[in-house]
Amino acid sequence: MRLTHVEPWSVTRLAFVVSVALMIVSVVAVTIFWVVLDLTGIWDQLNGTVSNVLSDSAGSFDLTDYLGLGRLVGLTLIFSAVNVVLMTAIATIAAHLYNLAAQLLGGIEVTFTDH
């Protein structure tokens, strides 16, 4: 059997669903990573290290002002939304390109077995 045509609309829908799932996974992963760093005290240690390097005895520097949970999750959402659009568009273009190549070359030969 030969695979000579891939429906671009079904590829678009599948790519969109997969990229939205990856978006959810990445937001959850960033949130868990940030919470783990907060619970282990890494942010406090980094604040102390930066204060020592800057020779700031007031201790007014707080890294979480720049890398807070809300800011990191927001940036992750923005990058993930861009990723959803790009992955969906690239997958759709790839489906069209495959269909063009399959018309010229005959497609991919696949073998199915029944166990």
Sequence and secondary structure as in RCSB ss.txt:
>XXXX:A:sequence
MRLTHVEPWSVTRLAFVVSVALMIVSVVAVTIFWVVLDLTGIWDQLNGTVSNVLSDSAGSFDLTDYLGLGRLVGL
TLIFSAVNVVLMTAIATIAAHLYNLAAQLLGGIEVTFTDH
>XXXX:A:secstr
 EE    HHHHHHHHHHHHHHHHHHHHHHHHHHHHHHHHHTHHHHHHHHHHHHHT TT    GGGTS HHHHHHH
HHHHHHHHHHHHHHHHHHHHHHHHHHHHHH  EE      
